[in-house]
Amino acid sequence: CTTHSLLPPVYQVHSDRRGGRTAWCSSVTIATREFMAEHWRDGSCIRASQEEVAEKALRTLESEAN
């Protein structure tokens, strides 16, 4: 983000109650664009969700820049 003069990314964590369990997912906002992770995970794996959405945002923004 710094290289392209964008504000730092803002991560959010989302939850969805599913039966007796809760599923978790992450989103990231970069320069007014929100990207959502595709997979919902167990709460112990929220870091993987953040990595997934960061990679998704990076791929999208890089492809648009080229």
C-alpha positions as CSV (number, residue, x, y, z in Angstrom):
1,C,0.0,0.0,0.0
2,T,2.8,2.4,0.9
3,T,4.5,1.8,-2.5
4,H,1.3,2.8,-4.3
5,S,0.5,5.7,-1.9
6,L,-2.6,3.9,-0.5
7,L,-3.8,4.1,3.1
8,P,-2.9,1.0,5.2
9,P,-5.4,-1.9,4.9
10,V,-8.2,-2.2,7.4
11,Y,-9.1,-5.7,8.4
12,Q,-12.5,-6.8,9.8
13,V,-13.6,-10.1,11.3
14,H,-17.1,-11.4,10.6
15,S,-18.9,-14.2,12.4
16,D,-21.9,-16.4,11.4
17,R,-23.7,-18.6,13.9
18,R,-24.2,-22.0,12.4
19,G,-26.0,-24.5,14.6
20,G,-24.0,-24.9,17.8
21,R,-20.8,-23.4,16.3
22,T,-19.7,-20.1,14.9
23,A,-17.9,-19.7,11.6
24,W,-15.4,-16.8,11.1
25,C,-14.3,-14.9,8.0
26,S,-12.1,-11.8,7.3
27,S,-12.4,-8.9,5.0
28,V,-10.0,-6.1,4.2
29,T,-10.7,-2.6,2.9
30,I,-8.0,-1.0,0.8
31,A,-8.6,2.5,-0.8
32,T,-12.4,2.2,-0.4
33,R,-12.5,-1.3,-1.9
34,E,-13.6,-4.2,0.2
35,F,-12.4,-7.8,-0.3
36,M,-13.9,-10.7,1.4
37,A,-12.3,-14.1,2.1
38,E,-14.1,-16.9,0.3
39,H,-13.9,-19.5,3.1
40,W,-15.5,-19.5,6.5
41,R,-13.3,-21.1,9.2
42,D,-13.2,-22.2,12.8
43,G,-12.2,-19.4,15.2
44,S,-8.8,-20.8,15.7
45,C,-8.0,-20.3,12.0
46,I,-8.9,-16.6,11.7
47,R,-5.2,-15.8,10.8
48,A,-5.5,-18.0,7.8
49,S,-8.6,-16.1,6.7
50,Q,-6.7,-12.8,7.0
51,E,-3.9,-14.2,4.9
52,E,-6.4,-15.5,2.3
53,V,-8.1,-12.1,1.9
54,A,-4.8,-10.2,1.8
55,E,-3.6,-12.5,-1.0
56,K,-6.9,-12.0,-2.9
57,A,-6.7,-8.2,-2.6
58,L,-3.0,-8.2,-3.7
59,R,-3.7,-10.4,-6.8
60,T,-6.7,-8.2,-7.8
61,L,-4.9,-4.9,-7.3
62,E,-1.8,-6.1,-9.1
63,S,-3.7,-7.4,-12.1
64,E,-5.6,-4.0,-12.4
65,A,-2.3,-2.1,-12.2
66,N,-0.8,-4.0,-15.2
